[in-house]
Amino acid sequence: MSIEIRTLTTAEEVNAAFRVFLRAMVGLPIRDVDATEITEAGRFLGALDGDEVVGGADSYTSRLVVPGGERVPHAAVTHVGVLPTHRRRGILSRLMERQLKDAVARGGVVASLRASEAVIYERFGYGVASSARPARVNLSRARLRPGVPAGGVVRIADRTATVDQLSRIDERVGRPGAIDRPPGWWRLQKHIRESEPAPSYTVVHSTGGVDDGYAIYQPRDTGAWFTSSERTVAVTDFVAVTDDARAGLWRHLFSLDLVDVVAFDALALDDPLPLAFADRRAVALGAPADETWLRLLDVEAALRARTFGAEDPVALRVSDPLLPANDGVYEIGPKEVRRTSAPAGLSTDVGTLAAAYLGGTRWRHLALTGRVTVHEPDALRRIDALFATAELPFSGTIF
């Protein structure tokens, strides 16, 4: 029987597609959740074999912060999976290609996802645009330098913090790669925290009476908590809009009683945390891993939305087999971006452009690995200067 790809319309279909996602992911600790409460109506695509949902691809309506601070319409792609009984039939490809076209029709400028497998998504035009790494702070060695700001006021908000309060703080983050977190995302995170055996704690930071940061953390391995020599608190969500908020939240976390290690699930690659301690070895940084897989849906709109450095313009040829409206040569300069018929100084594909778009990957490195064709030698230097950013991109949001 042929496989039908269509939007899922009923609660039964949406829940069936979410169960497919959980079955395909194998190890996710999510159970007993009504998928209609954590998804957005009309955005879950399904693959149906007769009446059975055998695959799905979902997304949230969101916005993505690009260099310069503008927030562009963004599809947060999630809940992608195919039953193991239906693999290698082209179902995933059909779902992803249909999803791209649907996102374009909705006015999306970019899409992004978090990849469970790293070899799947390049063929759909996605590129790794940001990376992150975990960190562990040994509190026995963690003495903040005297010059670290004192921070403002930290209050306990385990029972009082609302989604509206936390989302208002989160929406002020202006770092490239940050996204607006949709309501379904917040509901799913609450469900996950409430289903875990360990308690979860929330603190909110304010400066001058204005909330500008928060941290959510929970203890690990509580069964051996009072006999362990490495009692660990995991920081699962750390949001700081200002430097004072970052420092104030650090001071709270690093002064917790009965804690030996504070572990951050994910930090930006250029996070200043290691520099904050007199003993830099108080921080053990984990290996970097891909975070944001970015897809440009409308190349011209995406390029026009971000700012560029002060450098002479470069003509870049972009190819996009799945969304051919993006094909063309773009003249990129500090004052404007426009399509042009001039000869290209560089050529690449839309996924490689996505990898460089937020400033997290240098064009020189992409060229060295054969992902960029250089027609004009100086164009490579100029495009690196144009795309350079003051800080590396980072999202900090898993979805």
TORGU-458538 format. One record per residue (C-alpha): x, y, z; residue number from 1. Coordinates in steps of 0.2 Angstrom, whole numbers. Layout:
N
+-------+-------+-------+-----+
:     u :     v :     w :  nr :
+-------+-------+-------+-----+
:     X :     Y :     Z : NUM :
...
+-------+-------+-------+-----+
END
This chain:
399
+-------+-------+-------+-----+
:     u :     v :     w :  nr :
+-------+-------+-------+-----+
:     0 :     0 :     0 :   1 :
:     7 :    17 :    -4 :   2 :
:    12 :    30 :    10 :   3 :
:     1 :    45 :    11 :   4 :
:     9 :    61 :    18 :   5 :
:    -3 :    74 :    25 :   6 :
:    -6 :    86 :    40 :   7 :
:   -13 :    77 :    55 :   8 :
:   -30 :    84 :    60 :   9 :
:   -36 :    74 :    75 :  10 :
:   -30 :    71 :    93 :  11 :
:   -29 :    52 :    89 :  12 :
:   -18 :    55 :    74 :  13 :
:    -7 :    68 :    83 :  14 :
:    -4 :    56 :    98 :  15 :
:    -1 :    42 :    87 :  16 :
:    13 :    52 :    78 :  17 :
:    20 :    57 :    94 :  18 :
:    21 :    39 :   100 :  19 :
:    30 :    35 :    83 :  20 :
:    43 :    48 :    88 :  21 :
:    46 :    41 :   105 :  22 :
:    47 :    23 :    98 :  23 :
:    59 :    29 :    85 :  24 :
:    70 :    38 :    97 :  25 :
:    71 :    23 :   109 :  26 :
:    78 :    31 :   124 :  27 :
:    68 :    46 :   128 :  28 :
:    61 :    46 :   146 :  29 :
:    44 :    54 :   141 :  30 :
:    28 :    44 :   144 :  31 :
:    10 :    48 :   148 :  32 :
:     8 :    65 :   139 :  33 :
:    -6 :    71 :   128 :  34 :
:     3 :    76 :   113 :  35 :
:   -10 :    89 :   108 :  36 :
:    -5 :    99 :   124 :  37 :
:    13 :   101 :   118 :  38 :
:    11 :   103 :    99 :  39 :
:     4 :   116 :    88 :  40 :
:   -12 :   113 :    79 :  41 :
:    -9 :   110 :    60 :  42 :
:    10 :   108 :    60 :  43 :
:    12 :    90 :    63 :  44 :
:    14 :    80 :    47 :  45 :
:    11 :    62 :    46 :  46 :
:    15 :    47 :    35 :  47 :
:     1 :    35 :    35 :  48 :
:     1 :    17 :    29 :  49 :
:   -17 :    14 :    27 :  50 :
:   -25 :    20 :    44 :  51 :
:    -8 :    18 :    53 :  52 :
:     3 :    33 :    57 :  53 :
:    21 :    26 :    53 :  54 :
:    31 :    42 :    53 :  55 :
:    29 :    61 :    58 :  56 :
:    38 :    78 :    57 :  57 :
:    32 :    92 :    68 :  58 :
:    37 :   110 :    70 :  59 :
:    33 :   125 :    81 :  60 :
:    30 :   143 :    76 :  61 :
:    45 :   153 :    83 :  62 :
:    58 :   167 :    79 :  63 :
:    77 :   166 :    78 :  64 :
:    89 :   179 :    83 :  65 :
:   101 :   183 :    69 :  66 :
:   117 :   194 :    70 :  67 :
:   112 :   212 :    73 :  68 :
:    98 :   207 :    84 :  69 :
:    83 :   205 :    72 :  70 :
:    71 :   190 :    75 :  71 :
:    66 :   181 :    59 :  72 :
:    51 :   169 :    57 :  73 :
:    57 :   152 :    62 :  74 :
:    51 :   134 :    61 :  75 :
:    57 :   124 :    76 :  76 :
:    57 :   107 :    69 :  77 :
:    55 :    93 :    81 :  78 :
:    46 :    76 :    84 :  79 :
:    54 :    68 :    68 :  80 :
:    53 :    49 :    67 :  81 :
:    48 :    34 :    57 :  82 :
:    44 :    17 :    64 :  83 :
:    58 :     4 :    62 :  84 :
:    47 :    -7 :    52 :  85 :
:    45 :     7 :    39 :  86 :
:    63 :    13 :    37 :  87 :
:    72 :    14 :    21 :  88 :
:    56 :    17 :    11 :  89 :
:    60 :    36 :     8 :  90 :
:    47 :    41 :    21 :  91 :
:    58 :    53 :    30 :  92 :
:    63 :    62 :    14 :  93 :
:    45 :    64 :     9 :  94 :
:    41 :    71 :    26 :  95 :
:    56 :    83 :    27 :  96 :
:    53 :    90 :     9 :  97 :
:    35 :    92 :    12 :  98 :
:    39 :   101 :    29 :  99 :
:    51 :   113 :    20 : 100 :
:    37 :   118 :     7 : 101 :
:    24 :   120 :    21 : 102 :
:    36 :   131 :    31 : 103 :
:    40 :   142 :    16 : 104 :
:    21 :   144 :    13 : 105 :
:    19 :   150 :    31 : 106 :
:    31 :   164 :    28 : 107 :
:    46 :   156 :    37 : 108 :
:    63 :   163 :    34 : 109 :
:    73 :   149 :    43 : 110 :
:    70 :   132 :    51 : 111 :
:    81 :   123 :    63 : 112 :
:    82 :   107 :    73 : 113 :
:    92 :    97 :    85 : 114 :
:    98 :    81 :    76 : 115 :
:    98 :    64 :    84 : 116 :
:   109 :    58 :    70 : 117 :
:   122 :    69 :    62 : 118 :
:   122 :    61 :    44 : 119 :
:   103 :    64 :    40 : 120 :
:   100 :    82 :    38 : 121 :
:   113 :    89 :    26 : 122 :
:   104 :    82 :    11 : 123 :
:    89 :    93 :    16 : 124 :
:    99 :   109 :    16 : 125 :
:   103 :   110 :    35 : 126 :
:   120 :   115 :    41 : 127 :
:   127 :   115 :    59 : 128 :
:   126 :   134 :    63 : 129 :
:   130 :   133 :    82 : 130 :
:   139 :   121 :    94 : 131 :
:   138 :   119 :   113 : 132 :
:   147 :   110 :   127 : 133 :
:   144 :   104 :   144 : 134 :
:   154 :   110 :   159 : 135 :
:   157 :   104 :   177 : 136 :
:   162 :   116 :   191 : 137 :
:   172 :   108 :   206 : 138 :
:   165 :   119 :   220 : 139 :
:   180 :   114 :   231 : 140 :
:   191 :   124 :   219 : 141 :
:   178 :   137 :   213 : 142 :
:   183 :   154 :   220 : 143 :
:   177 :   168 :   209 : 144 :
:   189 :   182 :   205 : 145 :
:   187 :   198 :   215 : 146 :
:   182 :   208 :   199 : 147 :
:   167 :   197 :   195 : 148 :
:   152 :   208 :   197 : 149 :
:   142 :   205 :   213 : 150 :
:   125 :   203 :   203 : 151 :
:   108 :   209 :   209 : 152 :
:    95 :   200 :   219 : 153 :
:    92 :   181 :   217 : 154 :
:    75 :   175 :   224 : 155 :
:    69 :   157 :   225 : 156 :
:    55 :   154 :   213 : 157 :
:    52 :   135 :   214 : 158 :
:    33 :   137 :   216 : 159 :
:    30 :   155 :   211 : 160 :
:    39 :   157 :   194 : 161 :
:    26 :   156 :   179 : 162 :
:    29 :   152 :   161 : 163 :
:    24 :   170 :   157 : 164 :
:    38 :   177 :   169 : 165 :
:    52 :   165 :   163 : 166 :
:    47 :   168 :   144 : 167 :
:    48 :   187 :   146 : 168 :
:    65 :   185 :   152 : 169 :
:    70 :   173 :   139 : 170 :
:    63 :   183 :   125 : 171 :
:    75 :   197 :   130 : 172 :
:    91 :   187 :   125 : 173 :
:    99 :   194 :   110 : 174 :
:   112 :   182 :   106 : 175 :
:   113 :   175 :    88 : 176 :
:   105 :   158 :    88 : 177 :
:    93 :   161 :   102 : 178 :
:    75 :   157 :    98 : 179 :
:    58 :   161 :   105 : 180 :
:    51 :   146 :   115 : 181 :
:    34 :   142 :   110 : 182 :
:    20 :   137 :   123 : 183 :
:    20 :   119 :   119 : 184 :
:    39 :   118 :   123 : 185 :
:    36 :   126 :   140 : 186 :
:    22 :   113 :   143 : 187 :
:    33 :    99 :   138 : 188 :
:    48 :   104 :   149 : 189 :
:    36 :   106 :   164 : 190 :
:    29 :    88 :   161 : 191 :
:    47 :    81 :   160 : 192 :
:    52 :    90 :   176 : 193 :
:    37 :    84 :   185 : 194 :
:    39 :    66 :   179 : 195 :
:    57 :    64 :   186 : 196 :
:    61 :    57 :   203 : 197 :
:    72 :    71 :   208 : 198 :
:    65 :    88 :   213 : 199 :
:    68 :   104 :   202 : 200 :
:    73 :   121 :   208 : 201 :
:    71 :   138 :   200 : 202 :
:    79 :   154 :   205 : 203 :
:    76 :   171 :   197 : 204 :
:    88 :   186 :   196 : 205 :
:    83 :   204 :   196 : 206 :
:    93 :   220 :   194 : 207 :
:    85 :   236 :   200 : 208 :
:    69 :   227 :   202 : 209 :
:    68 :   220 :   184 : 210 :
:    70 :   202 :   181 : 211 :
:    84 :   198 :   169 : 212 :
:    89 :   180 :   172 : 213 :
:    85 :   163 :   179 : 214 :
:    92 :   146 :   182 : 215 :
:    83 :   129 :   184 : 216 :
:    93 :   115 :   192 : 217 :
:    91 :    98 :   200 : 218 :
:   101 :    86 :   210 : 219 :
:   108 :    70 :   201 : 220 :
:   109 :    52 :   209 : 221 :
:    99 :    57 :   225 : 222 :
:    99 :    39 :   231 : 223 :
:   117 :    41 :   236 : 224 :
:   116 :    59 :   240 : 225 :
:   122 :    59 :   258 : 226 :
:   136 :    46 :   256 : 227 :
:   142 :    53 :   239 : 228 :
:   159 :    62 :   238 : 229 :
:   153 :    70 :   222 : 230 :
:   135 :    77 :   225 : 231 :
:   130 :    85 :   208 : 232 :
:   118 :    98 :   204 : 233 :
:   113 :    99 :   185 : 234 :
:   109 :   116 :   178 : 235 :
:    96 :   112 :   164 : 236 :
:    92 :   129 :   159 : 237 :
:   102 :   145 :   162 : 238 :
:    97 :   162 :   155 : 239 :
:   105 :   178 :   158 : 240 :
:   100 :   194 :   149 : 241 :
:   114 :   204 :   157 : 242 :
:   132 :   202 :   164 : 243 :
:   125 :   206 :   181 : 244 :
:   112 :   192 :   180 : 245 :
:   125 :   180 :   174 : 246 :
:   137 :   184 :   189 : 247 :
:   122 :   184 :   201 : 248 :
:   116 :   167 :   196 : 249 :
:   134 :   160 :   196 : 250 :
:   136 :   166 :   214 : 251 :
:   120 :   157 :   219 : 252 :
:   124 :   141 :   211 : 253 :
:   142 :   140 :   217 : 254 :
:   137 :   144 :   235 : 255 :
:   124 :   130 :   237 : 256 :
:   126 :   119 :   253 : 257 :
:   129 :   100 :   252 : 258 :
:   134 :   101 :   233 : 259 :
:   151 :    96 :   227 : 260 :
:   149 :    99 :   208 : 261 :
:   138 :   111 :   198 : 262 :
:   136 :   103 :   180 : 263 :
:   130 :   114 :   166 : 264 :
:   121 :   104 :   152 : 265 :
:   126 :   116 :   138 : 266 :
:   136 :   132 :   137 : 267 :
:   141 :   142 :   122 : 268 :
:   159 :   138 :   116 : 269 :
:   165 :   156 :   121 : 270 :
:   156 :   156 :   137 : 271 :
:   166 :   166 :   150 : 272 :
:   164 :   154 :   164 : 273 :
:   182 :   147 :   165 : 274 :
:   189 :   165 :   166 : 275 :
:   178 :   169 :   181 : 276 :
:   189 :   158 :   193 : 277 :
:   206 :   161 :   201 : 278 :
:   209 :   142 :   198 : 279 :
:   204 :   139 :   180 : 280 :
:   205 :   121 :   183 : 281 :
:   189 :   122 :   194 : 282 :
:   180 :   120 :   177 : 283 :
:   181 :   105 :   167 : 284 :
:   174 :   108 :   149 : 285 :
:   166 :    94 :   139 : 286 :
:   168 :    91 :   121 : 287 :
:   159 :   103 :   109 : 288 :
:   144 :    95 :   100 : 289 :
:   133 :   102 :    86 : 290 :
:   118 :   111 :    93 : 291 :
:   108 :   121 :    80 : 292 :
:   105 :   113 :    63 : 293 :
:    99 :   128 :    53 : 294 :
:    90 :   128 :    36 : 295 :
:    88 :   144 :    26 : 296 :
:    70 :   144 :    19 : 297 :
:    71 :   161 :    10 : 298 :
:    90 :   165 :     7 : 299 :
:    87 :   183 :     2 : 300 :
:    76 :   187 :    17 : 301 :
:    88 :   179 :    29 : 302 :
:   103 :   188 :    22 : 303 :
:    94 :   205 :    22 : 304 :
:    89 :   202 :    40 : 305 :
:   106 :   201 :    48 : 306 :
:   120 :   214 :    49 : 307 :
:   137 :   212 :    41 : 308 :
:   155 :   219 :    45 : 309 :
:   163 :   233 :    36 : 310 :
:   171 :   226 :    21 : 311 :
:   169 :   227 :     2 : 312 :
:   154 :   217 :    -5 : 313 :
:   156 :   199 :   -11 : 314 :
:   145 :   190 :   -24 : 315 :
:   140 :   173 :   -18 : 316 :
:   132 :   160 :   -29 : 317 :
:   120 :   149 :   -19 : 318 :
:   112 :   132 :   -25 : 319 :
:    97 :   125 :   -17 : 320 :
:    90 :   109 :   -26 : 321 :
:    75 :   107 :   -14 : 322 :
:    69 :   125 :   -15 : 323 :
:    75 :   132 :   -31 : 324 :
:    68 :   149 :   -29 : 325 :
:    84 :   152 :   -18 : 326 :
:    96 :   148 :   -32 : 327 :
:   105 :   163 :   -38 : 328 :
:   120 :   175 :   -35 : 329 :
:   119 :   187 :   -20 : 330 :
:   129 :   203 :   -18 : 331 :
:   132 :   204 :     1 : 332 :
:   139 :   220 :     8 : 333 :
:   138 :   230 :    24 : 334 :
:   125 :   241 :    18 : 335 :
:   113 :   230 :     8 : 336 :
:   110 :   212 :     0 : 337 :
:   104 :   211 :   -17 : 338 :
:   102 :   198 :   -31 : 339 :
:   114 :   201 :   -45 : 340 :
:   119 :   195 :   -62 : 341 :
:   137 :   199 :   -59 : 342 :
:   150 :   184 :   -59 : 343 :
:   151 :   176 :   -42 : 344 :
:   167 :   177 :   -32 : 345 :
:   162 :   161 :   -22 : 346 :
:   149 :   147 :   -24 : 347 :
:   141 :   135 :   -12 : 348 :
:   126 :   126 :    -7 : 349 :
:   112 :   132 :     4 : 350 :
:   117 :   120 :    19 : 351 :
:   135 :   127 :    19 : 352 :
:   128 :   145 :    19 : 353 :
:   117 :   140 :    34 : 354 :
:   132 :   134 :    43 : 355 :
:   141 :   151 :    41 : 356 :
:   125 :   162 :    43 : 357 :
:   126 :   165 :    62 : 358 :
:   144 :   167 :    62 : 359 :
:   148 :   150 :    70 : 360 :
:   159 :   143 :    56 : 361 :
:   172 :   152 :    46 : 362 :
:   171 :   153 :    27 : 363 :
:   189 :   149 :    26 : 364 :
:   187 :   133 :    35 : 365 :
:   172 :   128 :    24 : 366 :
:   183 :   131 :     9 : 367 :
:   197 :   121 :    15 : 368 :
:   185 :   106 :    17 : 369 :
:   179 :   108 :    -1 : 370 :
:   162 :   115 :     3 : 371 :
:   165 :   132 :    -5 : 372 :
:   172 :   135 :   -23 : 373 :
:   183 :   150 :   -24 : 374 :
:   182 :   160 :   -40 : 375 :
:   190 :   176 :   -34 : 376 :
:   205 :   173 :   -21 : 377 :
:   201 :   189 :   -11 : 378 :
:   183 :   185 :    -9 : 379 :
:   186 :   172 :     4 : 380 :
:   194 :   185 :    16 : 381 :
:   181 :   198 :    13 : 382 :
:   166 :   186 :    16 : 383 :
:   174 :   180 :    32 : 384 :
:   175 :   198 :    38 : 385 :
:   157 :   202 :    32 : 386 :
:   150 :   187 :    42 : 387 :
:   161 :   189 :    58 : 388 :
:   151 :   191 :    74 : 389 :
:   156 :   198 :    91 : 390 :
:   150 :   182 :   100 : 391 :
:   148 :   164 :    94 : 392 :
:   130 :   159 :    91 : 393 :
:   121 :   149 :   105 : 394 :
:   103 :   143 :   107 : 395 :
:   103 :   134 :   124 : 396 :
:    86 :   127 :   119 : 397 :
:    83 :   108 :   115 : 398 :
:    67 :   104 :   106 : 399 :
+-------+-------+-------+-----+
END
